[in-house]
Amino acid sequence: MSKHCETFDHTADVGLAADGETLAELFEALAEGLAGVYCPPSSVRPAETRTVAVRAEDIEALTVDFLSDVLAVLEVERFAVAGCRVTDVDETHVAAELSGEPLDRAHHEIGMEVKAVTYHELAIARDAHGWHGRVILDV
């Protein structure tokens, strides 16, 4: 199994369901899934990088805080993300590089505006096949 993320409908929100062989792959898939909701990565060149580093007391808080920081890069820095590479991770810390370029509405297709990453129905688990996560995004 390699990393994978897909969206699913959830009432008035959007969910991400992701898998990865490792915790790093899970976080990469979730970050790329979030970025894809905001701006499809097929139109984004990996010309620059932004770094995100988060510490939290448990894996659930780490997931929400990490994705919230990725969302800030998308929304506040107006940076379109082509991909994510986790450089360091454990169950209370994650550091990652986001590759992409400044958002250009003339060049990039804009998807949905994501207001927040929520704890609603948040699930992060590990089994014999790897790591799995479900996150609801407030859109």
Secondary structure, DSSP 8 states (H G I E B T S, - for coil): ---EEEEEEETTEEEEEEEESSHHHHHHHHHHHHHHHHS-GGG----EEEEEEEE-SSHHHHHHHHHHHHHHHHHTS-EEEEEEEEEEEETTEEEEEEEEEE--TTTS-------EE--TT-EEEEETTEEEEEEEEE-
